[in-house]
Amino acid sequence: MRYRGSYLMAFGWLLPILADANPAIDMPGYLQVAREAAAHRATRRVSEEEFIRMSREPGTVVLDARSREKYRELHVKGALNLPFPDIAIESLKAAIPDKATRILIYCNNNFANAEGPFPAKIARASLNLSTYIALYSYGYRNVYELEPLIDIRSSKLRFSRPSRRSP
């Protein structure tokens, strides 16, 4: 009982923040789904070789949630770009209508030596984490994440750059 009281005193400041002042914003729900997604993600991180093999299988979508600008600079060949801020009910329904679709994700923090198109983020703010939690929140469970940090100069993945056209 004493422990419970000290816990509430230590974290009591958090209660007003967690209160539902806006029903369209649900911090307690987000924290709960983030914990669930973390447990789900634990067995769904794949090597570069597995990522390549899986990406070649029919019905698999490689999703790039970086900005359109960074995607246009350089992206994994064949990847679908749906920038993280644009992940919403209708955009997901349009881009990936079947929630059972296998989705492979990667982000900035998967690639070294490519600061322009893949600028590093701090580890706890990695786009893979936000993207995985968002997809899980929307009911997508067949999601796999590229695990390693790969030197882009020695990557076995194929990349695309937009063709440079003369004006």
ChimeraX commands (.cxc) that place a marker at each C-alpha (Angstrom):
marker #1 position 0.00,0.00,0.00 radius 0.5
marker #1 position 2.83,2.37,0.80 radius 0.5
marker #1 position 4.41,1.62,-2.59 radius 0.5
marker #1 position 1.16,2.44,-4.40 radius 0.5
marker #1 position 0.92,5.81,-2.62 radius 0.5
marker #1 position 4.50,6.76,-3.47 radius 0.5
marker #1 position 3.93,5.68,-7.07 radius 0.5
marker #1 position 0.91,7.98,-7.33 radius 0.5
marker #1 position 2.81,10.82,-5.72 radius 0.5
marker #1 position 5.75,10.34,-8.06 radius 0.5
marker #1 position 3.63,10.11,-11.21 radius 0.5
marker #1 position 0.52,12.02,-10.14 radius 0.5
marker #1 position 1.55,14.91,-12.38 radius 0.5
marker #1 position 0.98,12.59,-15.33 radius 0.5
marker #1 position -2.72,12.03,-14.63 radius 0.5
marker #1 position -3.94,15.40,-16.02 radius 0.5
marker #1 position -1.86,14.84,-19.15 radius 0.5
marker #1 position -3.47,11.44,-19.65 radius 0.5
marker #1 position -7.01,12.77,-19.13 radius 0.5
marker #1 position -9.23,12.80,-22.20 radius 0.5
marker #1 position -9.53,16.54,-22.83 radius 0.5
marker #1 position -9.89,15.83,-26.56 radius 0.5
marker #1 position -11.62,12.56,-27.54 radius 0.5
marker #1 position -9.70,12.56,-30.85 radius 0.5
marker #1 position -6.38,12.29,-28.98 radius 0.5
marker #1 position -5.86,9.24,-26.76 radius 0.5
marker #1 position -2.51,9.13,-24.92 radius 0.5
marker #1 position -3.44,6.16,-22.67 radius 0.5
marker #1 position -4.61,4.23,-25.75 radius 0.5
marker #1 position -1.42,5.13,-27.60 radius 0.5
marker #1 position 0.78,3.97,-24.73 radius 0.5
marker #1 position -1.18,0.70,-24.50 radius 0.5
marker #1 position -0.95,-0.01,-28.24 radius 0.5
marker #1 position 2.75,0.96,-28.21 radius 0.5
marker #1 position 3.39,-1.74,-25.57 radius 0.5
marker #1 position 1.41,-4.29,-27.62 radius 0.5
marker #1 position 3.19,-3.29,-30.83 radius 0.5
marker #1 position 6.59,-3.59,-29.12 radius 0.5
marker #1 position 5.85,-7.16,-28.08 radius 0.5
marker #1 position 4.55,-7.97,-31.58 radius 0.5
marker #1 position 7.59,-6.35,-33.24 radius 0.5
marker #1 position 10.07,-8.42,-31.19 radius 0.5
marker #1 position 9.87,-11.37,-33.61 radius 0.5
marker #1 position 9.35,-9.36,-36.79 radius 0.5
marker #1 position 12.73,-7.76,-37.35 radius 0.5
marker #1 position 14.49,-9.18,-40.38 radius 0.5
marker #1 position 17.97,-9.23,-41.87 radius 0.5
marker #1 position 18.81,-7.55,-45.14 radius 0.5
marker #1 position 18.73,-10.93,-46.91 radius 0.5
marker #1 position 15.31,-11.81,-45.44 radius 0.5
marker #1 position 14.00,-8.35,-46.35 radius 0.5
marker #1 position 15.12,-8.80,-49.97 radius 0.5
marker #1 position 13.67,-12.33,-50.18 radius 0.5
marker #1 position 10.34,-11.29,-48.66 radius 0.5
marker #1 position 10.10,-8.18,-50.85 radius 0.5
marker #1 position 10.17,-10.35,-53.97 radius 0.5
marker #1 position 7.19,-12.44,-52.88 radius 0.5
marker #1 position 3.82,-11.59,-54.45 radius 0.5
marker #1 position 1.49,-9.43,-52.41 radius 0.5
marker #1 position 4.27,-7.88,-50.32 radius 0.5
marker #1 position 4.46,-4.09,-49.96 radius 0.5
marker #1 position 7.70,-2.30,-49.09 radius 0.5
marker #1 position 6.61,0.87,-47.30 radius 0.5
marker #1 position 8.76,3.98,-47.04 radius 0.5
marker #1 position 7.26,6.43,-44.52 radius 0.5
marker #1 position 9.90,9.13,-45.01 radius 0.5
marker #1 position 9.02,12.50,-46.51 radius 0.5
marker #1 position 8.33,12.69,-50.24 radius 0.5
marker #1 position 11.44,14.84,-50.60 radius 0.5
marker #1 position 13.74,12.23,-49.02 radius 0.5
marker #1 position 11.97,9.41,-50.89 radius 0.5
marker #1 position 12.60,11.21,-54.20 radius 0.5
marker #1 position 16.29,11.55,-53.37 radius 0.5
marker #1 position 16.77,7.81,-52.87 radius 0.5
marker #1 position 14.60,4.86,-51.86 radius 0.5
marker #1 position 14.51,1.08,-51.92 radius 0.5
marker #1 position 13.50,0.13,-55.43 radius 0.5
marker #1 position 9.79,-0.65,-55.64 radius 0.5
marker #1 position 8.93,0.94,-52.28 radius 0.5
marker #1 position 5.59,2.66,-51.82 radius 0.5
marker #1 position 5.90,6.12,-50.29 radius 0.5
marker #1 position 3.32,7.05,-47.69 radius 0.5
marker #1 position 4.91,9.77,-45.53 radius 0.5
marker #1 position 4.33,9.25,-41.82 radius 0.5
marker #1 position 2.27,12.45,-41.38 radius 0.5
marker #1 position -0.04,11.19,-44.14 radius 0.5
marker #1 position -0.73,7.83,-42.50 radius 0.5
marker #1 position -4.45,8.06,-41.74 radius 0.5
marker #1 position -7.60,5.98,-42.05 radius 0.5
marker #1 position -8.35,6.79,-45.70 radius 0.5
marker #1 position -4.77,6.96,-46.99 radius 0.5
marker #1 position -4.01,3.51,-45.57 radius 0.5
marker #1 position -7.27,2.13,-46.93 radius 0.5
marker #1 position -6.34,3.45,-50.39 radius 0.5
marker #1 position -2.67,2.41,-50.32 radius 0.5
marker #1 position -2.98,-0.97,-48.56 radius 0.5
marker #1 position -6.65,-1.98,-48.46 radius 0.5
marker #1 position -6.05,-5.52,-47.19 radius 0.5
marker #1 position -4.86,-5.45,-43.58 radius 0.5
marker #1 position -3.41,-8.95,-44.02 radius 0.5
marker #1 position -0.94,-7.69,-46.64 radius 0.5
marker #1 position 2.68,-8.30,-45.71 radius 0.5
marker #1 position 4.33,-4.91,-45.19 radius 0.5
marker #1 position 8.09,-4.41,-44.96 radius 0.5
marker #1 position 9.31,-1.17,-43.45 radius 0.5
marker #1 position 12.66,0.61,-43.29 radius 0.5
marker #1 position 13.75,4.08,-42.24 radius 0.5
marker #1 position 16.58,6.57,-42.01 radius 0.5
marker #1 position 18.25,4.66,-39.20 radius 0.5
marker #1 position 18.73,1.57,-41.33 radius 0.5
marker #1 position 21.33,3.20,-43.56 radius 0.5
marker #1 position 24.74,4.66,-42.82 radius 0.5
marker #1 position 26.77,6.91,-45.13 radius 0.5
marker #1 position 23.75,8.47,-46.82 radius 0.5
marker #1 position 23.01,11.53,-44.69 radius 0.5
marker #1 position 21.22,13.36,-47.52 radius 0.5
marker #1 position 18.39,10.94,-48.23 radius 0.5
marker #1 position 18.64,9.06,-44.90 radius 0.5
marker #1 position 19.43,11.61,-42.15 radius 0.5
marker #1 position 19.98,9.89,-38.81 radius 0.5
marker #1 position 17.45,10.31,-36.01 radius 0.5
marker #1 position 18.06,9.60,-32.34 radius 0.5
marker #1 position 17.37,5.92,-31.70 radius 0.5
marker #1 position 14.22,6.39,-29.61 radius 0.5
marker #1 position 12.74,8.65,-32.32 radius 0.5
marker #1 position 13.48,6.24,-35.18 radius 0.5
marker #1 position 10.80,6.38,-37.86 radius 0.5
marker #1 position 10.56,2.57,-37.84 radius 0.5
marker #1 position 9.18,2.71,-34.30 radius 0.5
marker #1 position 6.50,5.29,-35.08 radius 0.5
marker #1 position 5.56,3.58,-38.33 radius 0.5
marker #1 position 5.31,0.14,-36.73 radius 0.5
marker #1 position 3.12,1.45,-33.90 radius 0.5
marker #1 position 0.91,3.37,-36.34 radius 0.5
marker #1 position 0.40,0.36,-38.62 radius 0.5
marker #1 position -0.32,-1.85,-35.61 radius 0.5
marker #1 position -2.82,0.74,-34.33 radius 0.5
marker #1 position -4.69,0.61,-37.64 radius 0.5
marker #1 position -4.91,-3.19,-37.47 radius 0.5
marker #1 position -2.02,-4.19,-39.74 radius 0.5
marker #1 position -0.32,-7.17,-38.09 radius 0.5
marker #1 position 1.70,-8.65,-40.96 radius 0.5
marker #1 position 4.45,-6.03,-40.62 radius 0.5
marker #1 position 8.18,-6.72,-40.70 radius 0.5
marker #1 position 10.99,-4.28,-40.05 radius 0.5
marker #1 position 14.46,-4.15,-41.57 radius 0.5
marker #1 position 16.66,-4.66,-38.52 radius 0.5
marker #1 position 20.32,-3.89,-39.26 radius 0.5
marker #1 position 22.19,-0.67,-39.76 radius 0.5
marker #1 position 23.58,-1.09,-43.28 radius 0.5
marker #1 position 26.36,0.82,-44.96 radius 0.5
marker #1 position 24.60,2.00,-48.09 radius 0.5
marker #1 position 27.82,1.56,-50.09 radius 0.5
marker #1 position 27.79,-2.19,-49.45 radius 0.5
marker #1 position 24.04,-2.82,-49.26 radius 0.5
marker #1 position 22.59,-5.68,-51.28 radius 0.5
marker #1 position 19.30,-3.79,-51.59 radius 0.5
marker #1 position 18.56,-2.10,-54.88 radius 0.5
marker #1 position 17.84,1.62,-54.70 radius 0.5
marker #1 position 16.08,4.03,-57.03 radius 0.5
marker #1 position 16.78,7.64,-57.74 radius 0.5
marker #1 position 14.56,9.75,-59.93 radius 0.5
marker #1 position 15.85,10.18,-63.42 radius 0.5
marker #1 position 17.49,13.54,-63.93 radius 0.5
marker #1 position 15.77,15.28,-66.81 radius 0.5
marker #1 position 16.99,18.37,-68.56 radius 0.5
marker #1 position 14.66,21.36,-68.34 radius 0.5
marker link #1:1,2 radius 0.2
marker link #1:2,3 radius 0.2
marker link #1:3,4 radius 0.2
marker link #1:4,5 radius 0.2
marker link #1:5,6 radius 0.2
marker link #1:6,7 radius 0.2
marker link #1:7,8 radius 0.2
marker link #1:8,9 radius 0.2
marker link #1:9,10 radius 0.2
marker link #1:10,11 radius 0.2
marker link #1:11,12 radius 0.2
marker link #1:12,13 radius 0.2
marker link #1:13,14 radius 0.2
marker link #1:14,15 radius 0.2
marker link #1:15,16 radius 0.2
marker link #1:16,17 radius 0.2
marker link #1:17,18 radius 0.2
marker link #1:18,19 radius 0.2
marker link #1:19,20 radius 0.2
marker link #1:20,21 radius 0.2
marker link #1:21,22 radius 0.2
marker link #1:22,23 radius 0.2
marker link #1:23,24 radius 0.2
marker link #1:24,25 radius 0.2
marker link #1:25,26 radius 0.2
marker link #1:26,27 radius 0.2
marker link #1:27,28 radius 0.2
marker link #1:28,29 radius 0.2
marker link #1:29,30 radius 0.2
marker link #1:30,31 radius 0.2
marker link #1:31,32 radius 0.2
marker link #1:32,33 radius 0.2
marker link #1:33,34 radius 0.2
marker link #1:34,35 radius 0.2
marker link #1:35,36 radius 0.2
marker link #1:36,37 radius 0.2
marker link #1:37,38 radius 0.2
marker link #1:38,39 radius 0.2
marker link #1:39,40 radius 0.2
marker link #1:40,41 radius 0.2
marker link #1:41,42 radius 0.2
marker link #1:42,43 radius 0.2
marker link #1:43,44 radius 0.2
marker link #1:44,45 radius 0.2
marker link #1:45,46 radius 0.2
marker link #1:46,47 radius 0.2
marker link #1:47,48 radius 0.2
marker link #1:48,49 radius 0.2
marker link #1:49,50 radius 0.2
marker link #1:50,51 radius 0.2
marker link #1:51,52 radius 0.2
marker link #1:52,53 radius 0.2
marker link #1:53,54 radius 0.2
marker link #1:54,55 radius 0.2
marker link #1:55,56 radius 0.2
marker link #1:56,57 radius 0.2
marker link #1:57,58 radius 0.2
marker link #1:58,59 radius 0.2
marker link #1:59,60 radius 0.2
marker link #1:60,61 radius 0.2
marker link #1:61,62 radius 0.2
marker link #1:62,63 radius 0.2
marker link #1:63,64 radius 0.2
marker link #1:64,65 radius 0.2
marker link #1:65,66 radius 0.2
marker link #1:66,67 radius 0.2
marker link #1:67,68 radius 0.2
marker link #1:68,69 radius 0.2
marker link #1:69,70 radius 0.2
marker link #1:70,71 radius 0.2
marker link #1:71,72 radius 0.2
marker link #1:72,73 radius 0.2
marker link #1:73,74 radius 0.2
marker link #1:74,75 radius 0.2
marker link #1:75,76 radius 0.2
marker link #1:76,77 radius 0.2
marker link #1:77,78 radius 0.2
marker link #1:78,79 radius 0.2
marker link #1:79,80 radius 0.2
marker link #1:80,81 radius 0.2
marker link #1:81,82 radius 0.2
marker link #1:82,83 radius 0.2
marker link #1:83,84 radius 0.2
marker link #1:84,85 radius 0.2
marker link #1:85,86 radius 0.2
marker link #1:86,87 radius 0.2
marker link #1:87,88 radius 0.2
marker link #1:88,89 radius 0.2
marker link #1:89,90 radius 0.2
marker link #1:90,91 radius 0.2
marker link #1:91,92 radius 0.2
marker link #1:92,93 radius 0.2
marker link #1:93,94 radius 0.2
marker link #1:94,95 radius 0.2
marker link #1:95,96 radius 0.2
marker link #1:96,97 radius 0.2
marker link #1:97,98 radius 0.2
marker link #1:98,99 radius 0.2
marker link #1:99,100 radius 0.2
marker link #1:100,101 radius 0.2
marker link #1:101,102 radius 0.2
marker link #1:102,103 radius 0.2
marker link #1:103,104 radius 0.2
marker link #1:104,105 radius 0.2
marker link #1:105,106 radius 0.2
marker link #1:106,107 radius 0.2
marker link #1:107,108 radius 0.2
marker link #1:108,109 radius 0.2
marker link #1:109,110 radius 0.2
marker link #1:110,111 radius 0.2
marker link #1:111,112 radius 0.2
marker link #1:112,113 radius 0.2
marker link #1:113,114 radius 0.2
marker link #1:114,115 radius 0.2
marker link #1:115,116 radius 0.2
marker link #1:116,117 radius 0.2
marker link #1:117,118 radius 0.2
marker link #1:118,119 radius 0.2
marker link #1:119,120 radius 0.2
marker link #1:120,121 radius 0.2
marker link #1:121,122 radius 0.2
marker link #1:122,123 radius 0.2
marker link #1:123,124 radius 0.2
marker link #1:124,125 radius 0.2
marker link #1:125,126 radius 0.2
marker link #1:126,127 radius 0.2
marker link #1:127,128 radius 0.2
marker link #1:128,129 radius 0.2
marker link #1:129,130 radius 0.2
marker link #1:130,131 radius 0.2
marker link #1:131,132 radius 0.2
marker link #1:132,133 radius 0.2
marker link #1:133,134 radius 0.2
marker link #1:134,135 radius 0.2
marker link #1:135,136 radius 0.2
marker link #1:136,137 radius 0.2
marker link #1:137,138 radius 0.2
marker link #1:138,139 radius 0.2
marker link #1:139,140 radius 0.2
marker link #1:140,141 radius 0.2
marker link #1:141,142 radius 0.2
marker link #1:142,143 radius 0.2
marker link #1:143,144 radius 0.2
marker link #1:144,145 radius 0.2
marker link #1:145,146 radius 0.2
marker link #1:146,147 radius 0.2
marker link #1:147,148 radius 0.2
marker link #1:148,149 radius 0.2
marker link #1:149,150 radius 0.2
marker link #1:150,151 radius 0.2
marker link #1:151,152 radius 0.2
marker link #1:152,153 radius 0.2
marker link #1:153,154 radius 0.2
marker link #1:154,155 radius 0.2
marker link #1:155,156 radius 0.2
marker link #1:156,157 radius 0.2
marker link #1:157,158 radius 0.2
marker link #1:158,159 radius 0.2
marker link #1:159,160 radius 0.2
marker link #1:160,161 radius 0.2
marker link #1:161,162 radius 0.2
marker link #1:162,163 radius 0.2
marker link #1:163,164 radius 0.2
marker link #1:164,165 radius 0.2
marker link #1:165,166 radius 0.2
marker link #1:166,167 radius 0.2
view
